Amino acid sequence: MLDRPSCQALDHDDPLAAFRERFLLPEGAIYLDGNSLGALPKAVPGRVREVVAREWGEGLIRSWNAAHWIDLPRRVGDKIAPLIGAEPGEVVAADSTSVNLFKLLSAALELRKGRSVILSEADNFPTDLYVAEGVRDQLGRGHRLRLVAGEELVSAIDEEVAVVMATQVNFRTGFRHDLDAVTAAAHRQGALMLWDLSHSVGAMPVALGRADADLAVGCGYKYLNGGPGAPAFLYVHRDLQDRIRPPLSGWMGHREPFAFERDYAPAEGIARNLCGTPPILALAALDAALDLWRDVDLDALRRKSIALSELFIGLVEERCAGLGLTLATPRDAERRGSQVSLRHPEGYAVMQALIAEGVIGDFRSPDLLRFGFTPLYLRYVDVFDSAVALEKILRRQGWDRPEFRRRATVT
Ligand SMILES: *Cc1c(COP(=O)(O)O)cnc(C)c1O
């Protein structure tokens, strides 16, 4: 059943197939790393050229008003809102995910002053934990960072916990939390819930509003395709917005930045979470990249994401049995994000050999091969061809060459 013609048939019937045409993809490569850096949407280069040449080149300072640059963080936030189940005015694009975590984690601890614990996962993305250590040390009020295994997160929530800071989809294994259940468990104990949606947004529907989640951050350059180092976003539940005390109290979050008042007074609503002048060129790229989501059915996106990863796991089980791979991703599709991770003792070299064959995934230490499945621009045949390439490399030990063992800075 898992042959190439049946994959071609799946592509033929794929309701999302047309989106591939809206990306600029390199010839001869199969791109399985859109979970790390999304591909380039065709709409982006033209938009960036326009902003540089006309809005900046000709409009100069006038473009802050005439081209509405000043509103861009809000407008981009409003485009992201429907992808995460938020309302207009609950999301703003700004800074990086790390900086946004700093801002919202600090604010959360202020909102739960009597409580001493930041609860997170030991296997969380390192920057999330580094930021939490920084916030704890900076505040110097005796907060503790309690780290547990992902499956123990809910049972570790008690009345000491001020905020549960969790990443919905684990970057290593692809394990996916039940967002509703974890949020509800945090609220039952009176804790705030701060989600990192970096590996969820643009990969599946997210329903922050339905879950009544308090706070969230996420990444602009992964499944949102905003380009390397694209601005990130942050979400604050409407009911909390005016209670947030921004720790980075910059002028762009001031009530009236151009009144140049001497004292800080936070803006109403989500805007107070802005700090400095927004990076307009980068925001314009993200803004243009977001336009294609207007036409995307997120439930169809999730169905295809699951179908692609099921296909890949099935092919690997069928073709690569006994070749040293183990599945690190949950076998249950409900518990998975949009990636499949495989362990192999020579994982780094295997991935370099795959990349040399034009199958681009990535590697995470110590032994994880990561394959991201982006439903908007991947075909079922791409999944088939990737599994065949992987089988070939493992059978012939094609990875066993010195150049594939040499570690680059970015893996
Ligand atoms: C990608 C990612 C980040 C990246 O943070 P930056 O500040 O953009 O470097 C943070 N957290 C998680 C969970 C991620 O997946």
The ligand as an SDF file (V2000), in Angstrom:
LIG
                    3D

 15 15  0  0  0  0  0  0  0  0999 V2000
   12.1580   28.2500   18.3640 C   0  0  0  0  0  0  0  0  0  0  0  0
   11.8060   28.3690   19.7950 C   0  0  0  0  0  0  0  0  0  0  0  0
   12.2370   29.4660   20.5290 C   0  0  0  0  0  0  0  0  0  0  0  0
   13.0950   30.4910   19.8730 C   0  0  0  0  0  0  0  0  0  0  0  0
   13.2970   31.6140   20.6140 O   0  0  0  0  0  0  0  0  0  0  0  0
   14.0290   32.8720   19.9550 P   0  0  0  0  0  0  0  0  0  0  0  0
   13.9870   33.8650   21.0050 O   0  0  0  0  0  0  0  0  0  0  0  0
   13.2760   33.2180   18.7090 O   0  0  0  0  0  0  0  0  0  0  0  0
   15.4020   32.4450   19.5700 O   0  0  0  0  0  0  0  0  0  0  0  0
   11.8460   29.5450   21.8600 C   0  0  0  0  0  0  0  0  0  0  0  0
   11.1000   28.5810   22.4340 N   0  0  0  0  0  0  0  0  0  0  0  0
   10.7000   27.5010   21.7420 C   0  0  0  0  0  0  0  0  0  0  0  0
    9.8690   26.4590   22.3950 C   0  0  0  0  0  0  0  0  0  0  0  0
   11.0430   27.3620   20.4030 C   0  0  0  0  0  0  0  0  0  0  0  0
   10.6530   26.3060   19.7120 O   0  0  0  0  0  0  0  0  0  0  0  0
  1  2  1  0
  2  3  1  0
  2 14  2  0
  3  4  1  0
  3 10  2  0
  4  5  1  0
  5  6  1  0
  6  7  2  0
  6  8  1  0
  6  9  1  0
 10 11  1  0
 11 12  2  0
 12 13  1  0
 12 14  1  0
 14 15  1  0
M  END
$$$$
